[in-house]
Amino acid sequence: MKVTVIGSGYVGLVSGACLSEMGNDVMCVDLDERKIGMLKDVAFVPDQASALVGSDALLIVTEWRQFKSPDFDAIRTALKQPVVIDGRNRYDPRLMRAHGIEYDGIGRRATPAEPPADAQ
């Protein structure tokens, strides 16, 4: 499985290293290449757009401004499977579903799917 990790601070580096150790192809995106340079089997790319192409999932573990309101449609299109795991709980799960993205906010209580139309 190819996983893109956006934000390679403490949580992102540890997550990326663990995912790689488990046999995943990991692509880390960060502004500082030195962070990733010491890890083996983890690739570094400076921009998220190229890192997302062909990934099976996206793990977001950053507070970067550009991820306050990203282009969810572009994210969905770039990913092989539109799966986003949000380590910062920045997004509304209903909004993500509306964009066709399977979303999980780490530590957030699961929100039920929309009720059936005939439910009262």
N, C-alpha and C positions, 0 to 999 in steps of 0.2 A: 504494500500500500504506500502511496506517495502522500505525505503530509506536509503542508506548508505551515510554518510557525511564524507569525508576525509579532515581532518584539522579542528580542533575545537578551533581555535582562536576566536576572536570577531565575525567575520562573520559566521563561522561554528557553534558556540554555539547558536547564535541568530537564525540562519536558522534551526538548529536541534530542538530547543525549539518550534519554530513556527510550524514546520512540525508536531511535536508531538502533540501540542495543537490542531491541525486541525484533529487529529485522525490517523495519520500515525504511523507506527512502525518504529522508527528511531534508527539506529546504528551509533554511532560516533566513528571514529578512530582518535586517537591522541597519541602522545608520553607521554602526561601528564594526567594520570587518574584523578587527582584532578579537572581538568577543568570540567569534566562531572559529577563528584560526587555530585555536588549540584543540578543537574537537576533531576526532577522526570520524569519517563517514557521515559528516553533516556538511551539506553544501551551503555556501553563502551567496546571496544575491542582494544587490542594493535596492531593487524596486519590487514592489509586491505584484505588479501586473504580470511580469514574466514568471514569477515564482508560482502563481496560481494555475497557470495553464497546465492542464493534465493532472492536477492534484486530485486525490480522492477526498480530502478533507482540509479544512482551514482551522487552525487553532490561533485565536487572537489573545495575546497576553500583553497588551500595551495600552497606554493612554494617549498615544500619538494623536494629534489634532486631526490628521487626515482620516482617522477612523471614527470620528464623531458622527459623521454622516457619509459613509462610503457609497459607492455606486453598487447597490445590492444586485442589480440586474447584471452588471459586468462580472461580479463575483460569481453569481449563479452560472453564467455562461462559461466562464473559464474553468470551473471545477468539473471534473468528470461526474462526480456525485455532489449535488449541492448540500454539503454538510458543513456547518459552522459550529465550532465549539468556542464559546466566549468565556474566557477566564476573568473578564472584568464586568460581566453582566451589563453591558452598555446598551443592549438593544431589546426592544419589545418583541417577545416571541410571536405575537400575533402579526406584527409587521413583517417579521422574517418569513412566516408561513405565507403571507400575502405575496411575497416576492418569490415563492417557490423554493425556499431554503429550509432544510431540516436543521433545527437550531436547538442547541443545548447550552444554557448558561450554567457554568459550574457553580454549584452551591445554591442554585436557585430552585425553589420548589417547582416541579413540573406543572405546566398549565395545561388543562385539558384542551382537546381539540374543540373546534366550534361545535355547539350542540346541533343536533339534527333540526331541520327546518320545522318539523312538526312537533318539536318539544315545546312544552309550555313552561 
